[in-house]
Amino acid sequence: MTHKTTFALGFCNRGFMPGELILAARREMVQAVEQQGYGYLIMDECATRYGGVETRDEGRLFARWLKEHEGEFDGVIFSMPIFADENGAIEALRDANVPILMQAYPDEIGKMDFKNRRDAYCGKFSVTDVFMQYHVPFTVMKPHVVHPLSEAFAENLNEFAAICRVVGGMKRFTVGAIGARTTAFKTVRFDELALQKYGITVESFDLSELIFKVQNMADDAPGVAEKIERLRGYTDISGVPDKNMKTLAKMSVVIDEYIDVYHLDALTLRCWNEMETILRVCPCVLLSELNDRGIVASCEIDLCSAITMRAMQLASDKPTAVLDWNNNYGEDENKVILFHCGPVAQTLMTQKGTVTEHKMFAKGDPGSGWGSNEGRIAAFDMTFSNCRTEDGKLILYVSEGKFTEDKIEDGYFGCAGVAEIPELQEKLLKLARGGFKHHTSIGFGHMKSALKEAFTTYLGYELVEID
């Protein structure tokens, strides 16, 4: 999952301003980027005066340099150590096709003479105005002017890196839908053509093919033993009967084949009830393991949840999960138990899970549901989001809360955690009236701001405000 985010660095110039300040800015911006662990590309200092962009020709030179390095950077940081020339800036970046962070230097009291005064506070507006006229998307953050070596810019840089990862990973990707929509849930319906408009390709597979492949795979087929060992190290499988364990391992091998052959970036799976009645397993633990491997996997053919799971995985560089809005937590109106049968990545759990027989299936058909990965979700700050399609549009919400250390009694089956969400009841009203499902996807850390910027500024999704 780890990807070293890399930025192309650009700098402005303006003839009558103190251009010598650009040289210091180049050093400081490189230092700032390296301190946060990111990579960078920077045009040679000798390519233009002070290595900055001022004229239209210099802007075009920078644009050609970007084109030569296309695919090597995830975003552009356009630094304004002094008042920028708007014409050179737009020529440089109008075809960048990646997120652009506008950064402007602050002036310092005591250094306001002509030799040291920057006027970047004003010049930033000159650039952003022209970018708006040209319909070139860009990112601005608070504070309006900020020094690259400040703590505030470090926070901006990390958020911008998340934006870049989301935009880069969501512009074009492929989701596998293994099985038809779970029959009982119209709530998970989606529009493939609407998703394709946003660069999201859906590859659909009939569940009968997966079942056929599993049933016709020998116990000693390549990969089966390795999968069993992988799952034995991943979670507690000591209670799973040998036959069911081999079936789970075979299913994992088949799912990996789909991922490899069709280059799937994410998947969703019809997880009941054919797998249970025919194969005598449920795939919860396999989805858990996939998510921990960095391959987004949702259950119940909730493909829309897989979309927001992928976005949050890209933003946080950590696993995500899809959960039910399942239970109130006593009388606390701002707390809710979020639950699913066991597809939660163990990275997000308090400890290693235990694979059990799914209690819901065991109630009516004992022995049919081996694969539920039971445990508890750890306490951490979290972001939650989901989406739906309507009239050719992809419509999302995003908000934040935290998982707490509140206890859930031992008799509560599956994998669950208590989430505390400010003004939860108001948000639930908006979700219900907004036509959103009984699932939400969750990710590690607070990333609402980065997701909203990526969704609306660069990806063209429609956002429903619930905060």
C-alpha positions in Angstrom: 0.0 0.0 0.0 2.9 2.3 0.7 3.7 4.7 -2.1 6.2 7.5 -1.8 4.3 10.6 -2.9 6.4 12.8 -5.1 5.9 16.5 -5.9 7.1 18.6 -8.9 8.3 21.9 -7.5 7.7 25.2 -9.3 8.6 28.7 -8.3 7.5 32.1 -9.6 9.4 35.2 -10.6 8.6 38.8 -11.4 11.1 41.2 -12.9 10.9 44.2 -10.5 10.6 42.1 -7.3 13.7 40.8 -5.4 14.2 37.6 -7.4 17.1 36.5 -5.2 14.6 35.3 -2.7 13.7 32.5 -5.1 17.0 30.8 -4.5 16.3 30.5 -0.8 12.8 29.3 -1.5 14.1 26.5 -3.7 16.4 25.3 -0.8 13.6 25.7 1.8 11.0 23.9 -0.2 13.2 20.9 -0.9 14.0 20.8 2.8 10.4 20.9 3.8 9.4 18.1 1.4 12.3 15.9 2.4 11.5 16.4 6.1 8.1 14.9 5.6 9.4 11.9 3.8 8.2 12.8 0.3 10.1 12.8 -3.0 10.5 15.8 -5.3 11.5 16.9 -8.8 12.8 20.4 -9.4 13.7 22.1 -12.7 17.4 23.1 -13.0 18.2 26.4 -11.4 19.9 27.6 -14.6 17.0 26.8 -16.8 15.6 30.3 -16.1 16.5 33.3 -14.1 16.8 32.1 -10.5 15.0 28.9 -11.6 11.6 30.5 -11.4 8.8 31.1 -13.9 8.0 34.6 -15.0 7.4 35.0 -18.8 5.1 33.0 -21.0 8.1 31.4 -22.6 9.4 30.3 -19.2 6.0 29.0 -18.4 6.0 26.9 -21.5 9.5 25.7 -20.7 8.3 24.5 -17.3 5.2 22.9 -18.9 7.5 21.0 -21.3 9.7 19.9 -18.3 6.5 18.6 -16.6 5.5 16.7 -19.7 9.0 15.1 -19.9 8.5 13.8 -16.3 4.8 12.9 -16.7 4.0 10.0 -14.4 6.9 10.6 -12.1 5.0 13.1 -9.8 1.7 13.1 -8.0 1.2 16.8 -7.6 2.7 20.2 -8.1 3.7 22.7 -5.4 3.7 26.1 -6.9 5.7 28.3 -4.6 5.4 32.1 -4.6 8.3 33.5 -2.6 7.4 36.9 -4.2 4.5 38.4 -6.2 3.9 36.0 -9.1 3.5 36.7 -12.7 0.1 35.2 -13.5 0.8 34.7 -17.2 3.9 32.6 -16.7 2.1 30.6 -14.0 -0.9 29.6 -16.1 1.3 28.7 -19.1 3.3 26.5 -16.7 0.5 24.6 -15.1 -2.6 24.7 -17.2 -1.9 21.2 -18.5 -0.4 19.7 -15.3 -3.3 17.3 -14.9 -2.5 16.7 -11.2 -3.4 18.6 -8.1 -1.7 21.9 -7.6 -0.9 23.4 -4.2 -0.6 27.2 -4.2 1.9 28.2 -1.5 2.8 31.9 -0.9 5.5 33.2 1.5 4.7 35.5 4.4 6.4 38.9 4.8 8.3 39.6 8.0 8.0 42.7 10.2 11.3 44.4 10.0 12.0 43.2 6.5 9.5 45.3 4.6 12.1 47.3 2.5 12.2 46.9 -1.2 15.1 44.5 -1.0 13.2 42.0 1.2 9.4 42.7 0.8 7.7 39.8 -1.0 4.1 40.9 -1.6 3.2 37.3 -2.2 0.1 37.8 0.0 -1.3 39.8 -2.9 0.3 37.9 -5.7 -1.4 34.7 -4.7 -4.7 36.2 -5.5 -3.4 37.2 -8.9 -2.6 33.6 -9.8 -5.7 32.0 -8.3 -7.9 34.5 -10.1 -6.4 33.6 -13.5 -6.5 29.9 -12.8 -10.2 30.2 -12.0 -10.7 32.0 -15.3 -9.0 29.2 -17.2 -10.9 26.5 -15.2 -7.7 24.9 -14.0 -8.3 23.3 -10.6 -6.0 24.1 -7.7 -5.7 23.7 -3.9 -5.4 26.5 -1.4 -5.1 26.1 2.3 -5.0 28.1 5.5 -3.1 30.2 6.4 -3.1 32.3 3.2 0.7 32.8 3.4 3.0 30.3 5.1 6.7 29.5 5.3 7.7 26.1 4.0 9.7 25.3 7.1 6.8 26.1 9.5 4.7 23.5 11.3 1.6 24.8 9.6 3.1 24.1 6.2 4.0 20.6 7.3 0.4 20.0 8.0 -0.6 21.5 4.7 1.9 19.3 2.9 0.7 16.1 4.5 -2.9 16.9 3.6 -1.9 17.8 0.1 -0.1 14.4 -0.2 -3.3 12.7 0.8 -5.2 14.7 -1.8 -2.7 13.7 -4.5 -3.0 10.0 -3.6 -6.8 10.1 -3.7 -6.9 11.9 -7.0 -4.2 9.7 -8.6 -5.8 6.5 -7.4 -9.4 7.4 -8.1 -9.2 8.9 -11.6 -9.1 5.5 -13.2 -9.4 2.1 -11.5 -11.2 -1.2 -11.7 -13.6 -2.8 -9.2 -14.5 -6.5 -9.5 -18.1 -7.5 -8.6 -18.1 -11.2 -7.9 -21.7 -12.3 -7.9 -25.0 -10.6 -8.5 -26.5 -8.0 -6.1 -27.3 -9.6 -2.8 -31.0 -10.3 -3.5 -32.3 -9.0 -0.2 -30.6 -5.6 -0.5 -31.8 -3.1 -3.1 -29.9 -0.6 -1.0 -26.6 -1.7 -2.7 -27.8 -1.0 -6.3 -25.5 1.1 -8.5 -25.2 2.5 -12.0 -22.2 1.1 -13.9 -22.3 3.7 -16.6 -22.4 6.5 -14.1 -19.3 5.1 -12.5 -17.6 4.7 -15.8 -18.1 8.5 -16.4 -15.8 9.0 -13.4 -13.2 6.5 -14.6 -14.4 3.6 -12.5 -14.6 0.4 -14.4 -16.7 -2.5 -13.1 -15.8 -6.0 -14.0 -18.6 -8.5 -13.2 -18.2 -12.2 -12.5 -20.9 -14.8 -12.0 -20.7 -16.4 -8.6 -21.3 -19.8 -10.1 -17.9 -19.6 -11.8 -16.2 -19.0 -8.5 -18.1 -21.9 -6.9 -17.2 -24.2 -9.8 -13.5 -23.3 -9.6 -13.4 -23.9 -5.9 -15.3 -27.2 -6.1 -13.0 -28.5 -8.8 -9.7 -27.4 -7.2 -7.6 -30.2 -5.7 -6.6 -30.0 -2.1 -3.0 -30.0 -3.2 -3.4 -27.5 -6.0 -0.8 -24.7 -6.2 -1.3 -22.0 -3.6 -3.8 -23.9 -1.3 -1.3 -24.9 1.4 0.3 -21.5 1.3 -3.1 -19.8 1.8 -3.8 -22.0 4.8 -0.4 -21.0 6.3 -1.1 -17.3 5.6 -4.4 -17.5 7.3 -3.0 -19.4 10.3 -0.5 -16.6 10.8 -3.0 -13.9 10.2 -5.8 -15.0 12.6 -6.8 -17.8 14.9 -8.1 -20.6 12.7 -7.7 -23.3 15.3 -11.4 -24.0 15.5 -12.1 -24.3 11.8 -12.7 -27.9 10.6 -10.0 -29.0 8.1 -12.5 -29.4 5.2 -13.9 -25.9 5.6 -10.4 -24.4 6.0 -9.3 -25.9 2.7 -12.4 -24.5 1.1 -11.6 -21.0 2.4 -8.0 -21.4 1.1 -9.2 -22.4 -2.3 -11.6 -19.5 -2.5 -8.8 -17.2 -1.6 -6.7 -18.6 -4.5 -9.6 -18.1 -6.9 -10.2 -14.5 -5.8 -6.5 -13.8 -6.2 -6.7 -15.1 -9.8 -9.5 -12.6 -10.5 -7.4 -9.8 -9.1 -4.4 -10.8 -11.1 -6.0 -11.5 -14.4 -8.4 -8.6 -14.5 -6.0 -6.1 -12.7 -8.6 -5.4 -10.0 -7.8 -2.5 -7.6 -10.8 -3.3 -5.4 -13.6 -5.9 -5.3 -16.9 -6.6 -3.8 -18.4 -10.1 -3.1 -21.8 -11.7 -2.9 -21.2 -13.3 0.4 -24.5 -15.0 1.2 -26.2 -17.3 1.1 -24.9 -19.5 -1.8 -21.4 -19.7 -0.3 -22.9 -21.0 2.9 -25.4 -23.4 1.5 -23.1 -24.8 -1.3 -19.5 -24.4 0.0 -20.3 -24.3 3.7 -18.1 -21.3 4.4 -18.6 -17.5 4.6 -15.8 -15.3 3.2 -15.5 -12.7 6.0 -11.9 -13.6 7.0 -10.8 -13.6 3.3 -12.1 -10.0 2.9 -10.3 -9.0 6.1 -7.1 -10.4 4.9 -7.5 -8.7 1.5 -8.0 -5.4 3.1 -4.9 -5.8 5.2 -3.0 -6.6 2.0 -4.1 -3.3 0.5 -6.8 -4.7 -1.8 -10.1 -3.0 -0.9 -12.7 -5.7 -0.4 -16.4 -5.1 0.6 -19.1 -7.6 1.2 -22.7 -8.0 0.1 -21.9 -6.6 -3.4 -21.8 -3.1 -1.8 -19.6 -1.7 -4.6 -20.3 1.9 -3.6 -18.8 1.2 -0.2 -15.7 -0.2 -2.0 -15.3 3.1 -3.8 -15.2 5.2 -0.6 -13.1 2.5 1.1 -10.5 2.9 -1.7 -10.6 6.7 -1.4 -9.9 6.5 2.3 -7.3 3.8 1.9 -5.4 6.1 -0.5 -5.7 9.1 1.8 -4.6 7.3 4.9 -2.3 4.7 3.4 -4.0 2.3 5.8 -6.7 -0.4 5.5 -10.4 0.5 5.6 -13.6 -1.3 6.3 -17.3 -1.4 5.5 -19.6 -1.6 8.5 -23.3 -1.5 9.4 -24.9 1.3 11.3 -26.0 -1.4 13.7 -27.0 -0.6 17.2 -27.5 2.3 19.6 -25.1 2.4 22.6 -27.3 2.7 25.6 -28.7 6.2 26.0 -25.8 8.1 24.5 -27.2 9.7 21.3 -23.7 10.4 19.9 -22.5 6.8 20.1 -23.3 3.9 17.8 -22.1 0.3 17.5 -20.7 -0.2 14.0 -20.5 -3.8 13.1 -19.9 -6.4 10.4 -19.5 -10.2 10.5 -15.7 -10.1 10.1 -14.3 -8.4 7.0 -12.5 -5.8 9.1 -8.7 -5.7 8.6 -6.9 -6.9 11.7 -4.8 -3.7 11.5 -7.9 -1.9 12.7 -8.7 -4.4 15.5 -7.6 -4.6 19.1 -5.9 -7.9 18.6 -5.9 -11.0 16.3 -9.4 -12.2 15.5 -10.9 -15.7 15.8 -12.5 -17.5 12.9 -15.8 -18.9 14.0 -18.9 -20.4 12.5 -21.2 -17.5 11.5 -23.9 -17.5 14.2 -26.7 -16.3 11.9 -26.2 -19.1 9.4 -25.5 -21.7 12.2 -28.9 -20.9 13.7 -30.8 -22.4 10.8 -28.1 -24.5 9.1 -25.4 -25.7 11.5 -21.9 -26.1 9.9 -22.7 -23.8 7.0 -20.9 -20.5 7.9 -17.2 -21.1 8.8 -15.3 -17.9 8.1 -16.6 -15.1 10.4 -13.6 -13.3 11.9 -14.7 -12.2 15.3 -13.0 -9.5 17.4 -13.3 -5.8 18.3 -12.3 -2.7 16.5 -9.6 -0.6 18.2 -9.9 2.9 19.5 -8.8 5.5 16.9 -9.8 8.7 15.2 -11.7 7.8 12.1 -13.4 9.2 9.0 -16.6 7.7 7.6 -18.0 8.1 4.1 -20.2 6.4 1.5 -21.7 7.1 -1.9 -24.5 6.3 -4.2 -25.3 6.8 -7.9 -28.3 8.7 -9.3 -29.0 10.3 -12.7 -25.5 9.7 -13.9 -23.9 11.3 -10.8 -21.7 9.9 -8.0 -23.0 11.4 -4.7 -21.0 11.2 -1.5 -20.9 12.3 2.1 -17.9 12.4 4.4 -17.6 13.1 8.1 -15.4 12.3 11.1 -15.6 10.7 14.6 -13.7 8.3 16.7 -13.8 4.7 17.9 -13.8 4.6 21.7 -12.6 2.0 24.2 -16.2 1.4 25.4 -16.9 -2.2 26.0 -19.3 -4.4 24.0 -20.4 -7.6 25.8 -18.7 -10.9 24.9 -22.0 -12.3 23.6 -22.1 -9.8 20.7 -20.9 -11.8 17.7 -18.8 -10.6 14.7 -16.4 -7.6 14.7 -17.7 -4.4 16.1 -16.6 -1.1 17.8 -18.3 1.8 19.5 -18.0 5.0 17.5 -18.6 8.5 19.0 -19.7 11.0 16.4 -20.6 14.6 17.2 -24.2 15.5 16.4 -24.8 11.9 15.3 -28.6 12.1 15.4 -28.7 15.1 13.0 -26.3 13.3 10.7 -28.4 10.2 10.6 -31.4 12.2 9.6 -29.5 13.7 6.7 -28.2 10.2 5.7 -31.8 8.8 5.7 -33.2 11.7 3.7 -30.3 11.6 1.4 -31.0 8.0 0.4 -27.8 6.5 1.8 -27.5 2.9 2.7 -27.3 1.1 6.1 -23.6 0.7 5.5 -20.8 3.2 6.0 -17.1 2.8 5.2 -14.5 3.8 7.7 -10.9 4.7 7.6 -8.0 5.5 10.0 -7.5 9.1 11.0 -9.3 12.4 10.3 -9.1 13.1 6.5 -12.4 14.8 5.8 -10.7 17.9 4.5 -8.4 16.1 2.1 -11.2 13.8 0.8 -13.6 16.7 0.2 -10.9 18.6 -1.7 -10.1 15.6 -3.9 -13.8 14.7 -4.4 -15.0 18.2 -5.4 -12.1 20.1 -6.8 -10.5 17.4 -8.9 -12.7 14.4 -9.3 -16.1 16.1 -9.9 -18.1 14.1 -7.4 -21.2 15.6 -5.8 -20.9 16.1 -2.1 -23.7 16.1 0.4 -22.9 18.1 3.5 -24.0 16.3 6.7 -21.9 18.2 9.2 
